Amino acid sequence: MDNDGTDRIDDSDRIGEDDSAPGWEAIDGALAALYPGVDPKHLATMLPWSLGGKDPLDGISAYPRTEPVPHWHMVGYGLTELYRKESDHAEESGWGFELTFRPVRNPDEDTPPMWAAALMQNLARYVCTSGNRFEPGHRMNANGPIATDRQDSVMRALGFAEDPELGSIDTPHGRVGFLQVVGLAVDEYEAAGQWSTTGVLDLLEPTAPLYVTDVDRPSRMTDPAFAAAVREGVERDGSTTGALYVGNVSWELDGAGALVRIGALQAPAVAQTLRGRLPFGHGLLLEADGAAVGFVPGEEHAVRDEGEDVLTIVVPPAALDELTSALRPERGTTPFTAMPGLRLEVVPTVMLDEYGKETGEVVG
């Protein structure tokens, strides 16, 4: 992941320090209450997003911690209205949240890791360019190690939770929540999809207090007791994921029925989540720019055009295995015996970098 621009570290400078920045000052106030008398390391963005820079966060403050385990408490500035009120939403400042992150710190380390700052900037860039916000309980597959210099790390996905110490605050420009990024192994991420991101994070907390991220740790799914607790949650609750933004989903109605297209990269996650939703009486909405497809449980198969580019598919119990088996990361079109007239086409996914440029890699 890229760290262009966020590379100047000091103990005092803040972008906007000489101008009125009531939103920034409110965040500073919350941090001063948590860290009285502590001067953070501050990573300042050289060219702000508002002036054409690549990094949406104007800065990241990092506080060295020794308790409950040594870590950096990193807090971003830039997803809320730091300087002036520009949105029409009086109750919320900007996107309504700022990102926080807690990577493990070596006790003698006096500089926060640049990979962690790059991760926060990349997540903020995703929000600002896609228009999709994160909330507590969300999760994301990073499609690679979250620490780009650690190709051996199993931390390749993310969960999101309310920062356990900062929570949320009121500012002159509206409410600001502090949303903490938490590193997950891929099988932990998959478990979160089958069950609940919040549930998995709660199970992690005893060995990762304050949701600290250690890129050197193994997956907790290798612990039989942890895996058993996840299975128990799945069997009891099913999946709490009611909607997925998959980026590549579309549909059309023709004389033969309905054709639904889904990207190969997202297909396995969709199958996994459907298995955790439909048998428990819950639906799943797949969202993309300009289209959405909802799968809901029902006794008889039906397809409904809901208007505004939304298609609803009623999936009877007998069709679930057939549907999820078709959701493989391989291109191809599948008709369904239990859902006549419906066809599912899995299409290749062209991988993009954090700036939206093609990487040359294609899934499917």
PyMOL commands that set and color helices and strands:
alter all, ss='L'
color gray80, all
select helices_A, chain A and resi 22-34+49-51+114-130+186-194+197-204+209-211+220-222+224-237+267-280+317-326
alter helices_A, ss='H'
color red, helices_A
select strands_A, chain A and resi 6-10+41-45+59-65+71-77+92-101+139-141+155-162+168-171+174-185+243-245+249-254+257-263+284-288+291-297+302-307+310-315+332-335+342-347+349-352+358-363
alter strands_A, ss='S'
color yellow, strands_A
deselect
rebuild
show_as cartoon
